[in-house]
Amino acid sequence: MTRLLITNFYFHQPIGSDRGAFDPNRSNPRSAAKPSLSPMTHDPSSFSRQVEITNALGLHLRTAAKFEESARRFRADVRVFFNGCEYNGKSIMSLLTMAAEKGAMITIEAKGDDANEAVDVLAELVLAKFHEIDEELGAEESAP
């Protein structure tokens, strides 16, 4: 007989166990205020840089894929901060949930042996508009 384990995703504990049971007096870990600075900020092997997203469509699927691909070339842990939230720079799904539009200021932070190089490469990628031709510019050029 196959045994099915049903878990409560919110508490990451099996349903019915004492530790995973709902307790109205327990604080909600998702509603806890997030620190404005990452724990990596105080680490000497941690580097960060703030950049503005300047391409016309912001961080969309194609640009997020380029960012993720570039970030994965480094051993360093890469994080992106936007609107007080932290995103995994090596996860396309995490980057897409950021929904950063044109003009958004993001902070790229990395921790590890090659953190400085990772931050520099990723910041330059963003500043170079992800090496894409702006759709706005292309529309103006193709107009008669």
VENDAWO-V801528 format. One record per residue. N is the residue number from 1. OMEGA is omega in degrees with one decimal (none if undefined). D_LAST is the distance of its C-alpha to the last C-alpha in Angstrom with 1 decimal. Layout:
n omega d_last
N OMEGA D_LAST
N OMEGA D_LAST
This chain:
n omega d_last
1 178.4 71.1
2 -179.7 67.7
3 -178.6 67.6
4 178.5 64.4
5 177.5 63.7
6 -178.2 61.7
7 175.0 60.4
8 -174.7 59.2
9 -175.8 55.8
10 -177.8 56.1
11 -179.8 59.3
12 178.1 59.0
13 176.3 62.6
14 178.4 64.2
15 179.3 64.5
16 176.7 68.1
17 -177.4 68.9
18 -176.0 70.2
19 -177.4 67.6
20 -177.9 64.7
21 179.9 66.1
22 177.1 64.3
23 -176.9 65.8
24 179.6 64.6
25 -179.3 66.0
26 179.9 64.1
27 179.9 61.0
28 -177.9 57.6
29 179.9 56.3
30 -178.4 52.7
31 179.6 53.1
32 -179.9 54.6
33 178.9 52.7
34 178.1 50.9
35 -178.6 51.5
36 177.4 48.7
37 179.1 49.4
38 174.9 49.7
39 -178.8 53.2
40 -173.6 51.6
41 -175.0 50.9
42 -179.5 54.5
43 -179.2 54.9
44 178.4 55.0
45 -179.1 53.0
46 178.6 50.2
47 177.6 47.0
48 179.7 44.2
49 178.9 41.0
50 -179.1 38.7
51 177.7 34.9
52 175.1 31.9
53 -173.2 29.3
54 179.1 26.0
55 -170.0 23.5
56 -174.5 21.2
57 179.7 23.2
58 -178.9 26.6
59 179.8 29.3
60 -172.2 28.4
61 -176.4 29.8
62 -179.2 28.2
63 176.8 28.8
64 178.3 32.3
65 177.7 33.0
66 179.0 32.1
67 -179.2 34.3
68 -179.4 37.2
69 178.5 37.1
70 -178.8 37.3
71 -177.9 40.0
72 177.9 42.1
73 -176.4 42.5
74 177.3 44.8
75 -176.3 48.4
76 173.2 47.9
77 -175.8 47.6
78 178.3 44.1
79 176.6 43.6
80 -179.5 40.6
81 179.6 41.4
82 179.2 39.1
83 176.7 40.3
84 -180.0 43.9
85 -179.1 43.7
86 -178.9 44.2
87 178.5 42.2
88 -178.1 43.1
89 179.4 40.6
90 179.4 41.6
91 -179.0 41.0
92 179.7 37.5
93 178.1 38.9
94 179.9 40.2
95 -179.8 36.9
96 179.1 34.9
97 178.3 37.4
98 179.3 36.5
99 -179.5 33.2
100 -179.1 32.1
101 176.8 28.7
102 -179.6 26.6
103 -179.6 28.9
104 175.2 32.0
105 179.0 34.8
106 174.9 36.7
107 177.6 39.8
108 -177.8 40.3
109 179.0 44.0
110 179.1 45.9
111 178.6 49.6
112 -175.9 51.2
113 -176.8 51.8
114 -176.3 48.2
115 -178.4 47.0
116 179.4 45.8
117 179.6 43.7
118 -180.0 42.3
119 179.9 41.3
120 -178.5 39.7
121 -178.3 37.7
122 177.4 36.5
123 178.5 35.6
124 176.7 33.6
125 179.2 31.8
126 -179.0 30.9
127 177.7 29.9
128 179.7 27.7
129 177.4 25.7
130 179.7 27.5
131 177.0 25.6
132 174.1 22.5
133 179.5 18.9
134 178.2 18.1
135 178.1 16.1
136 -179.1 14.7
137 179.4 13.6
138 179.4 12.2
139 179.3 10.1
140 -178.9 8.8
141 -177.4 8.1
142 178.8 6.4
143 -178.7 3.8
144 none 0.0
